[in-house]
């Protein structure tokens, strides 16, 4: 948001400045980034279709933009929906009251596109598969056999076990860039603490802006000691004893100090698993860690409430999970670690 948003306002410059600052905090950085992408797409669409959109946009403008996104950009219905939200914000940023963008016609087009995607889905285009205990063991073996330096091997395995048992979205624990990082969103060394005695240790990870918390409030995720070859606490402790750095630096970094990114970790994952990264259920990627534990818990017969809580798909369920007895949570984690 900029001063343009309040163009024409009779408010003082100081008041406008404060208002714009607060409005900028109404969305996360990733959401604003998405909205900026929409601005660029609008310009590209006008250029390629040799037209000029009216502001506020008419229904014809919106339908043309939607058609271009689907036909020329080959985007899915869900992505088009996101960009329409960005189109609404583009009006607000210009100081305009957004018109009714999602008319009956626009909604029918998007719904039809979604139905078409379902019809065209085939086994050859399988989606993401959940990480399994078997693949975790295979990954550990490949890491040990790799040419990585010892500390970097421990790093990769620690990230894998942390993502697995924490059901994390990969960019909740890894940054997006090697050269720069945002301390307000990146997981730093000071955001992690290891407490407890051997056999009952807990790794607490403070997420600053988890997706499920719309207001951007921090969430603390506890990872419990499970024992055995997949134990996340054992992995973290072995790596942490060799890791040096400052509290205000990204947590997961290579030995040379460069942050490990989600993209790099995804490359390593697919490289080490090879053909195993493509399963009958779909492809294995960093997102596969997100659904790993919930999938295993479902197969073990746990309740939907437990599954949603572990995956943090519901803030209320997550709160209930956190308030549950530690013994129950530890039992669930150990059952996952020993699942076959």
C-alpha positions as CSV (number, residue, x, y, z in Angstrom):
1,X,0.0,0.0,0.0
2,X,1.2,3.6,-0.7
3,X,-0.1,7.1,-0.4
4,X,-1.9,6.5,-3.7
5,X,-4.4,4.5,-1.7
6,X,-5.6,7.6,0.1
7,X,-5.4,9.9,-2.9
8,X,-8.0,12.6,-2.6
9,X,-8.2,12.3,1.2
10,X,-8.4,15.5,3.2
11,X,-6.6,13.8,6.1
12,X,-3.2,15.2,7.2
13,X,0.0,13.7,5.7
14,X,1.0,12.3,9.1
15,X,-2.4,10.6,9.6
16,X,-2.2,9.1,6.0
17,X,1.3,7.8,6.7
18,X,0.1,6.0,9.8
19,X,-3.0,4.6,8.1
20,X,-0.9,3.2,5.2
21,X,1.5,1.6,7.6
22,X,-1.2,-0.2,9.5
23,X,-2.9,-1.3,6.2
24,X,0.4,-2.8,5.1
25,X,0.4,-4.9,8.3
26,X,-3.1,-6.3,7.4
27,X,-1.5,-8.9,5.1
28,X,1.6,-11.1,5.3
29,X,4.6,-10.4,3.1
30,X,3.8,-13.5,1.0
31,X,0.3,-12.2,0.4
32,X,1.5,-8.8,-0.6
33,X,4.0,-10.5,-2.9
34,X,1.1,-12.3,-4.6
35,X,-0.7,-9.1,-5.0
36,X,2.3,-7.5,-6.7
37,X,2.4,-10.4,-9.1
38,X,-1.2,-9.7,-10.0
39,X,-0.3,-6.1,-10.9
40,X,2.4,-7.4,-13.3
41,X,0.0,-10.0,-14.8
42,X,-2.6,-7.2,-15.4
43,X,0.0,-5.2,-17.4
44,X,1.1,-8.3,-19.3
45,X,-2.5,-9.3,-20.1
46,X,-3.3,-5.8,-21.5
47,X,-0.1,-5.9,-23.6
48,X,-0.7,-9.3,-25.0
49,X,-4.4,-8.8,-25.6
50,X,-3.8,-5.3,-27.0
51,X,-6.4,-3.7,-24.7
52,X,-6.6,-1.3,-21.8
53,X,-8.6,-2.1,-18.7
54,X,-11.0,0.3,-17.2
55,X,-10.7,1.2,-13.5
56,X,-12.9,0.1,-11.7
57,X,-12.9,-3.0,-13.9
58,X,-16.0,-4.0,-15.8
59,X,-17.3,-7.5,-15.9
60,X,-16.0,-7.9,-19.4
61,X,-12.5,-6.8,-18.2
62,X,-12.6,-9.4,-15.4
63,X,-13.8,-12.2,-17.8
64,X,-11.1,-11.3,-20.3
65,X,-8.4,-11.4,-17.5
66,X,-9.8,-14.7,-16.3
67,X,-9.8,-16.1,-19.8
68,X,-6.2,-15.0,-20.3
69,X,-5.1,-16.6,-17.0
70,X,-6.6,-19.9,-17.9
71,X,-6.1,-20.0,-21.7
72,X,-2.7,-18.3,-22.1
73,X,-1.1,-18.9,-18.7
74,X,-2.7,-22.3,-18.2
75,X,-3.4,-21.7,-14.6
76,X,-5.6,-23.8,-12.3
77,X,-8.9,-22.6,-11.0
78,X,-7.5,-22.3,-7.4
79,X,-4.7,-20.0,-8.7
80,X,-7.2,-17.9,-10.7
81,X,-9.2,-17.5,-7.5
82,X,-6.2,-16.2,-5.7
83,X,-5.4,-13.7,-8.5
84,X,-9.0,-12.4,-8.4
85,X,-8.5,-11.7,-4.7
86,X,-5.3,-9.8,-5.8
87,X,-7.4,-8.0,-8.5
88,X,-9.7,-6.7,-5.7
89,X,-6.7,-5.5,-3.8
90,X,-5.4,-3.7,-6.9
91,X,-8.5,-1.6,-6.8
92,X,-8.1,-0.8,-3.1
93,X,-4.4,0.1,-3.6
94,X,-5.5,2.6,-6.3
95,X,-7.9,4.2,-3.8
96,X,-11.0,2.7,-5.6
97,X,-13.9,0.8,-4.1
98,X,-13.7,-2.7,-5.7
99,X,-16.7,-3.6,-7.9
100,X,-18.4,-7.0,-7.9
101,X,-15.6,-9.0,-9.5
102,X,-16.9,-12.5,-8.8
103,X,-20.1,-12.2,-10.8
104,X,-22.3,-15.3,-11.5
105,X,-20.6,-15.6,-14.9
106,X,-17.0,-15.4,-13.5
107,X,-17.9,-17.9,-10.8
108,X,-19.3,-20.3,-13.4
109,X,-16.1,-20.0,-15.5
110,X,-13.9,-20.8,-12.5
111,X,-16.1,-23.7,-11.4
112,X,-16.1,-25.1,-14.9
113,X,-12.4,-24.9,-15.0
114,X,-12.1,-26.7,-11.7
115,X,-14.4,-29.5,-13.0
116,X,-12.4,-29.7,-16.2
117,X,-9.2,-30.2,-14.2
118,X,-10.9,-33.1,-12.3
119,X,-12.0,-34.8,-15.5
120,X,-8.6,-34.4,-17.1
121,X,-6.7,-35.8,-14.1
122,X,-5.0,-39.1,-14.8
123,X,-2.7,-41.5,-13.0
124,X,0.2,-40.2,-15.0
125,X,-0.3,-36.9,-13.4
126,X,-0.4,-38.0,-9.8
127,X,-0.2,-35.3,-7.2
128,X,2.0,-35.2,-4.1
129,X,2.5,-38.3,-2.0
130,X,3.1,-38.4,1.7
131,X,6.6,-39.2,3.0
132,X,6.7,-42.6,4.6
133,X,8.9,-44.3,7.3
134,X,10.3,-46.5,4.7
135,X,11.4,-43.6,2.5
136,X,12.8,-41.8,5.6
137,X,15.0,-44.8,6.3
138,X,16.1,-44.9,2.7
139,X,16.8,-41.2,2.7
140,X,19.0,-41.6,5.8
141,X,21.0,-44.3,4.1
142,X,21.5,-42.1,1.0
143,X,22.6,-39.2,3.1
144,X,25.2,-41.3,4.9
145,X,26.5,-42.6,1.5
146,X,26.7,-39.1,-0.1
147,X,29.7,-37.0,-0.6
148,X,28.5,-34.3,1.7
149,X,30.8,-33.1,4.6
150,X,29.8,-34.7,7.9
151,X,28.2,-31.6,9.4
152,X,26.2,-31.0,6.2
153,X,25.0,-34.6,6.3
154,X,23.8,-34.1,9.8
155,X,22.1,-30.8,8.7
156,X,20.1,-32.5,5.9
157,X,19.0,-35.3,8.1
158,X,18.0,-32.9,10.9
159,X,15.9,-30.9,8.5
160,X,14.3,-34.1,7.2
161,X,13.3,-35.4,10.7
162,X,12.2,-32.0,11.9
163,X,10.0,-31.5,8.8
164,X,8.7,-35.1,9.1
165,X,7.7,-35.1,12.8
166,X,6.6,-31.5,12.9
167,X,4.4,-31.8,9.8
168,X,6.0,-28.5,8.6
169,X,5.5,-26.6,5.4
170,X,9.1,-26.5,4.3
171,X,9.4,-22.7,4.2
172,X,8.3,-22.6,7.9
173,X,11.7,-23.9,8.8
174,X,13.8,-23.1,5.7
175,X,14.4,-19.8,3.9
176,X,13.7,-19.0,0.3
177,X,17.0,-17.3,-0.5
178,X,20.6,-18.0,0.2
179,X,21.9,-14.5,0.1
180,X,19.3,-12.7,2.2
181,X,16.7,-13.5,4.8
182,X,13.8,-11.7,6.6
183,X,14.2,-12.0,10.4
184,X,10.5,-11.4,10.9
185,X,9.6,-14.6,9.0
186,X,12.7,-16.8,8.9
187,X,13.3,-19.4,11.6
188,X,16.3,-18.2,13.5
189,X,18.5,-19.9,16.1
190,X,16.8,-18.0,18.9
191,X,13.5,-19.4,17.8
192,X,14.4,-23.0,18.8
193,X,15.0,-24.5,22.3
194,X,15.8,-28.0,23.4
195,X,14.7,-28.9,26.9
196,X,14.3,-32.0,29.2
197,X,16.5,-35.0,30.0
198,X,17.6,-37.9,27.8
199,X,14.6,-40.0,26.9
200,X,12.2,-37.2,27.4
201,X,13.6,-34.2,25.6
202,X,11.5,-31.7,23.6
203,X,12.5,-29.5,20.7
204,X,10.3,-26.4,20.7
205,X,10.1,-24.4,17.5
206,X,8.6,-20.9,17.4
207,X,7.0,-20.2,14.1
208,X,6.6,-16.4,13.6
209,X,3.9,-16.4,10.9
210,X,2.3,-19.8,10.5
211,X,-0.2,-19.9,7.7
212,X,-3.0,-21.2,9.9
213,X,-2.7,-18.1,12.1
214,X,-4.3,-15.4,10.0
215,X,-3.3,-12.6,12.3
216,X,0.4,-13.6,12.0
217,X,0.7,-14.6,15.7
218,X,3.5,-17.0,16.6
219,X,2.9,-20.7,17.2
220,X,5.1,-23.0,19.1
221,X,5.4,-26.5,17.8
222,X,6.8,-29.2,20.1
223,X,8.7,-32.1,18.6
224,X,9.2,-35.0,21.1
225,X,11.9,-37.5,21.5
226,X,11.0,-40.8,20.0
227,X,14.1,-42.9,20.2
228,X,15.2,-45.2,17.4
229,X,16.9,-44.4,14.1
230,X,14.4,-41.7,13.0
231,X,14.5,-39.8,16.3
232,X,14.3,-36.0,15.5
233,X,15.8,-35.0,18.9
234,X,18.8,-37.3,18.4
235,X,19.3,-35.9,14.9
236,X,19.0,-32.3,16.0
237,X,21.3,-32.7,19.0
238,X,24.1,-34.3,16.9
239,X,23.9,-31.5,14.4
240,X,23.6,-28.7,16.9
241,X,26.8,-29.7,18.8
242,X,28.7,-29.1,15.5
243,X,26.8,-26.0,14.5
244,X,28.1,-22.5,15.5
245,X,26.3,-19.3,14.9
246,X,24.5,-16.3,16.3
247,X,21.0,-16.2,17.7
248,X,19.8,-13.8,15.1
249,X,21.0,-15.9,12.2
250,X,18.9,-18.5,10.2
251,X,18.8,-21.8,12.1
252,X,19.5,-24.3,9.3
253,X,22.7,-23.4,7.6
254,X,25.5,-25.3,5.7
255,X,28.9,-25.5,7.4
256,X,30.1,-22.5,5.4
257,X,27.2,-20.4,6.9
258,X,25.0,-20.3,3.8
259,X,21.3,-20.9,4.6
260,X,19.8,-24.1,3.4
261,X,16.8,-23.1,1.2
262,X,13.6,-25.0,0.5
263,X,14.4,-25.3,-3.2
264,X,17.9,-26.7,-2.4
265,X,16.4,-29.2,0.0
266,X,13.8,-30.3,-2.5
267,X,16.6,-30.9,-5.1
268,X,18.6,-33.0,-2.6
269,X,15.5,-35.0,-1.6
270,X,14.7,-35.9,-5.2
271,X,18.4,-36.5,-6.1
272,X,18.9,-38.9,-3.2
273,X,15.6,-40.8,-3.5
274,X,15.9,-41.1,-7.3
275,X,13.2,-43.3,-8.8
276,X,11.7,-43.7,-5.3
277,X,10.6,-40.1,-5.4
278,X,7.9,-41.1,-7.9
279,X,5.4,-43.5,-6.2
280,X,2.1,-44.9,-7.4
281,X,0.4,-42.4,-5.0
282,X,2.3,-39.4,-6.5
283,X,5.6,-37.6,-6.3
284,X,7.7,-37.1,-3.3
285,X,8.8,-33.5,-2.6
286,X,9.3,-31.2,0.3
287,X,5.5,-30.9,0.6
288,X,5.4,-34.6,1.3
289,X,6.7,-34.0,4.8
290,X,3.6,-31.9,5.6
291,X,1.2,-34.8,5.2
292,X,3.5,-37.6,6.4
293,X,2.6,-37.9,10.1
294,X,-1.1,-37.1,9.6
295,X,-1.3,-39.8,6.9
296,X,0.5,-42.4,9.2
297,X,-1.8,-41.5,12.1
298,X,-4.8,-42.1,9.9
299,X,-3.5,-45.5,8.9
300,X,-2.9,-46.3,12.6
301,X,-6.5,-45.5,13.4
302,X,-6.2,-42.1,15.2
303,X,-9.1,-39.8,15.3
304,X,-9.7,-37.0,12.9
305,X,-9.2,-34.5,15.7
306,X,-5.7,-35.8,16.5
307,X,-4.8,-35.8,12.8
308,X,-6.0,-32.2,12.3
309,X,-4.2,-31.1,15.4
310,X,-0.8,-32.6,14.4
311,X,-1.1,-31.0,11.0
312,X,-2.3,-27.7,12.4
313,X,-5.2,-27.5,10.0
314,X,-7.4,-26.0,12.7
315,X,-6.3,-23.6,15.3
316,X,-8.8,-24.9,17.8
317,X,-7.8,-28.5,17.2
318,X,-4.1,-27.5,17.5
319,X,-4.8,-25.8,20.8
320,X,-6.5,-29.0,22.1
321,X,-3.6,-31.1,20.9
322,X,-1.1,-28.8,22.7
323,X,-3.2,-29.0,25.9
324,X,-3.4,-32.8,25.7
325,X,-1.2,-34.9,28.0
326,X,2.5,-35.2,27.0
327,X,2.2,-38.9,27.5
328,X,-0.5,-39.1,24.8
329,X,1.5,-37.0,22.4
330,X,4.7,-39.0,23.0
331,X,2.8,-42.2,22.4
332,X,1.6,-40.9,19.1
333,X,5.1,-39.8,18.0
334,X,6.6,-43.1,18.9
335,X,3.9,-45.0,17.0
336,X,4.7,-43.0,14.0
337,X,8.4,-43.6,14.3
338,X,7.9,-47.3,14.5
339,X,5.2,-47.6,11.9
340,X,5.9,-50.0,9.1
